[in-house]
Amino acid sequence: MPMGLMLYFLRHGETTASLTGGYCGALDPDLTPAGYEMARDFAAAYRDLAWEAVFCSPLKRAVATAQPLCEAVGLTPHLRDGLKEIAYGRWEGRTPQEVNLEFHDEYVRWVADPGWNAPTGGEKGVDIARRSSLVVEEIERTHPSGNVLVVSHKATVRVMLCSLLGIDVGRYRERLSMPVAALSIVEMTEQGPLLRVLGDRAHLRQSLRLEPGE
């Protein structure tokens, strides 16, 4: 039986923002030394898989996470703006505590339903779902079978998974955990998307699995 399409969704490795817990969407920090090790560990674990393509957010933390695997298998990543992280607007770089104080009403609405409420000057969950779905549609159209890696970000990966699996996008923060360098796998079957793996970090050495940065 011919193999269908397998989508491998990888959240980027650790950054200073994922360590401190500040909102980081449009901001573009690099990986930490541990984040680079996470990228290399993923490449070491998955380099022998037959990869059809790699699609990646253009933000440097995602590109740096994809790079070791791309170098190992000889692929050039397809950079897509649709895979960028949620835009946090005026909340960028601030902690939840700071945001709650300065933008209390908007923060409360966003926490209650981030699908239809946006950070001040930022994006709603449905906006992320719309732009990221165009990338998934492109992948399905150009790679109907085989293994495709999608390197993106915490909110965006969770929104894509909710969209594929029929979970209310407004619940993406409550229903799915996605630590740094976590891998989720969705098989595109004749009956629809089938979740095979969620938030796996077995490819990381034990010391990196213990790193903070959820």
N, C-alpha and C positions, 0 to 999 in steps of 0.2 A: 504494500500500500504506500503511495507516495507521501512524503512528509509535507505537512502543512506549514504555515507560518508560525514561528515561535518568537515572541517578543520578550526580550530581556531588558527590563527597566532597572537601571542602576542609578542610585543617588550618588552624587559626587562625594569625594572624601572630605575629611575634616578641614575646616577653616577656622580662623580666629573667631569669626562670628558664630559658628556652630558651638564653639567652646563657651562663649560669653552669654549666648542667648539673646543677643540683640537682633532686631528684625533686619534681615539682609536679603533683599530681592534684586533691585537694580544695582546696588553696590556690587563691586567686583573684586573681592579679596582673593588672594591666592590661597592655595592649599598650605597647610602647616607641614612641617617635616613628617609628622605622622600621617597626614593626608596623602602625601606622595607615596609613603609606604603602603597605604591602603590600595592605591591605584596599581602599584607594582604587584601586590598580592593577588588582586583580581586578575591581572594579566597572566600571572603564573598559573593560576587555577584554571583559567578558561582559554588559554591560547591554543589548545589542541582541538577545540570545537570548530566545526566548519562554519565560519561566519560568512554571511552574504553581504552585510553592510553594517556600518555604524552611523547612527544619527545622533547629533549632539547639540546641546545648547551652546551658543557662542560665548557665554561667559567663561572666563579663564579657569575658574575652579572646575567646571565641567570638562572643558577641553583637556586640562591637565590630567583629569581622571581617566579620560578615554585614551590618552596618548600612548601609555605603555602597551595596551592591548593592540592598538592600531599598528604600532611599530612591530610588534611580535608577529602579526598576521599579514602585514603588508597592505593595510587598507587606509584610505584617507577618509576622515570623518566628514559627513554631510552636516554642515552647521545650519541650524534652523532657529529663527527667532521664536517660533511657536513653542519651543522647548525651554524658553527662559523661565526664571523663577517669577512668582507673583511680584508685581510692582507694589511696594508698600507706601509709595507716595511720601507724605511728610513724616511717616513713621520710620523711615529708613535710618538704621543705625541706633535706634532707641530701644530701650528695654520695654517689656510689657508694662512694668510698673510706671515708667515715665509716660508712656502713651495713655495709660488709664487716668493719670492725673491731668494731662493736658487736653486730651481728646476723649473725655470720659463717655459721653453719650454715643459717639461713633464707635468707640471701642466696644461698648456693651452690645450694640447692634451687630457688630462684626463677629464677636465671640458667639452670639446667639445663632447667627446664620451667615457664615462667610460666603455662602453661595450667592446670595443676593444683596449683600452689603459689602462695601469696599473699605479698606483703610483710607484715611483722609487723602484724597488725591491719587489713590491707587486703583487696584483691579479687584473686581468681584470674581468669585470662583467660576461663575458661568463664563466670564471672559476668558479665563485660563482654559476652561473646557473647550471653548470654541476654537481658539487658536491652536491648541495642542492636538485637537481632533483632526485638523487639516494635515498635520504631520503623520498621524497614524494612517489616515486615508492614503497619503502619498506612499507610505511604506507598503500598505496592502496592494496598491496598484502596481508598484514597481518591483516588489519582491513577494509574490504570492506564496512562496514556500521558502523554507530554510530558516536560519537563525539570524535575527537582526538585533543588535544592541542599541538601546536608547538611553543616553546618558543625560540626566536632567537633575532636578532639584526636589527638595522635600515636599513642598506644596504641590508642585506641578506633577510629580509622579503620582501622588495620592489622588489628585483630581483626575488624571488619566485613568487610573485604575477604577475609580468610582464610575467614570463615564462608561468604561468598557463592561463593567460588571453589573450595571444597573443599580448602583448605590446612589442615593441622593447626594449630589455634589455639595450641598450645604452641610453635610455631615463628615466631610473628608478629614477634618481635624480630630473628630471624635471616634471614627471607626477604624482608621488605619494608622499604625505606627510605622515610621520610616527613618531609622537611625542613619547616620552617615555611612556611606559605602554599602548600604543594604541593597540586595538584589531581589527583584520580584519577576516571576516568569508567567506569561499568559500565552496559552496556546489558542490560536484562532481556528476553531473547529467548524464543521458544517452546522453545528447547533449553536454556534456563537462563541464568544470568548470564554475560555476555561482557565481559571486561576490554578496554576501548578505550584507556585512557590511565592511566599509573601515575606518580604523583609529579611531575607537570609543573609547572614554574615559569616558563614562557615568557611568562606575563602580567605578570611583574615586570620593571621596568627593570633594566638590567644591574648597576647599583650595588647594588641590593637582593639580587640573586641571589648577590652576593659576600659578603653579610653572614654572620657566624657565626650559630650557633643551630640546628645540625642536631639 
